[in-house]
Amino acid sequence: RIQVNGGNIDSSFRGVLTFNSISSFLAGMPASYTINIGNPRIGLRRTEWHSYAQDDWKVTPRLTLNLGLRYELNTAPREVCDRIPHEYLLVTDKNNFAPRFGFAWQAFNKTVVRGGYGIFYNVVETTFLGLTRFNPPLIRTFSVVNPTFPNLSAQARAGLPSGLVVPNPNTRTPYAQHLNFTIERELFNPQSTLSVAYVGTLGRKLSRTRRPNGGEQLPQGLRPDPTVGVVNVLETSANSSYHSLQIDYTQRFNSDLQVRAAYTYSKFIDDISDIASSNTNLDRGVIPFDENRLYLDRAISTWDIPHILTFTYIYRLPLFRANRFLGGWTISGVNTIQSGRPYTIYTGTNTPLGNNNNRPLDVAGSLIRHPSSATPITYSPGFNALALRPANGTFGTLGRNTERGDAYFDSSVSLSKDFVMNEHIRLQLRGELFNVFNVTNFRDVDNVMTSPTFGRYTSAFDPRRAQLAVRIVF
């Protein structure tokens, strides 16, 4: 039984004043006043019924099959006090069968081949449906033009319903198909293994938000339905695909020293990389670029990291091992190098649909990329930045997630000392150092062209950090 309670009284329920200038603010002359009336709190309830059957079948001494079937019934969320109108409720998807298949084959004395396939379901996010709490009659928005103090709402009137959240009746349970095929080989001795694997994930019926009636900046008269404002349609129509080559080498030299190296080469493509968390002023990245051409959003995922190399080690120092007070030292570490994450450039202007997520024109030679610089994107010398902005009423031509941030490097080390108090209690002292070389790993880029800091990194990952810890194991 799952319950999610949420909803806060934010500034929109306390009233928002808008001023045209600083002088009008100082003079106490607001241009508008808007306030939401109602109760945004909500309590969602749903039930999960899961069952499965599985069997391991040893076909031959060298071949074992894993067979299974899982069924999930995840009821659609309902509001505990029936505050959500029927037309905004999801329908329970009852077609959630998930077959599983796996095998392990000892091809040779020192070589094992493994593989598997399975379907794995994920419930529709309850916060996704929870956005319907902003729909009338639960919440009504009142506004006044040129209000006067002290009674700001004296002439307030209810505006057109806007920010509506409407679930698509064809919404289904999101799921993923997981695939893997691995060859594992013993190399020099039983403590030395190498594995090479293909690992893939195909996401289907993923959650997304569409805006068929335009965004906040679309004039009311140009909306397909001029009787309402912004309409957010919740649906499960997005897809993703992840494919990777994963290589893993483990070497245990003796009982004291073990090392492991792992490398992943992958590609991650999706239609959308996050879900909406509000009914208004959505993040640019979760709004479709063009409602009529959704394929323009299919690109490298925001979470795509093509290369990841990791090296780890554990070494129990043999020094003073026989001495219970001076011995018991262990040093371990993790070293990681990986590609930077992709991001999209936005013009800071509106699309023809009234959403603030237009992209620039794709003009060759207009931008210079230096991912490892503090300013990874700059305009070419003498180039007019305005030439990259699409004309009013038109779309840009640069794709989604065409840029990539700086690579990431981290080296962390730990030194620990064990004190054996008695046969049941062990005391451990640990000193840990993160980002040993104090490398500046840049993080987020200002990717909006109208921003005065466009093209600069706005944050970085943590610098060098140290911590001490005492641990009692009993």
Secondary structure, 3 states (H helix, E strand, C coil): CEEEEECCCCHHHHCEEECCCHHHHHCCCCCEEEEEEECCCEEEEECEEEEEEEEEEEEECCEEEEEEEEEEEECCCEECCCCCCHHHCCCCCCCCEEEEEEEEEEEECCEEEEEEEEEEECCCCHHHHHHHHHCCCCEEEEEEECCCCCCCCCCCEECCCCCEEEECCCCCCCEEEEEEEEEEEECCCCCEEEEEEEEEEEEEEEEEEECCCCCCCCCHHHCCCCCCCCEEEEEEEEEEEEEEEEEEEEEECCCCEEEEEEEEEEEEEECCCCCCCCCCCCCHHHCCCCCCCHHHHCEECCCCCCEEEEEEEEEECCCCCCCCCCCCEEEEEEEEEECCCEECCECCCCCCCCCCCCCCCCCCCCEEECCCCCCCEEECCCCCHHHHCCCCCCCCCCCCCCEECCCEEEEEEEEEEEEECCCCCEEEEEEEEECCCCCCCECCECCECCCCCCCCECCECCCCEEEEEEEEEC
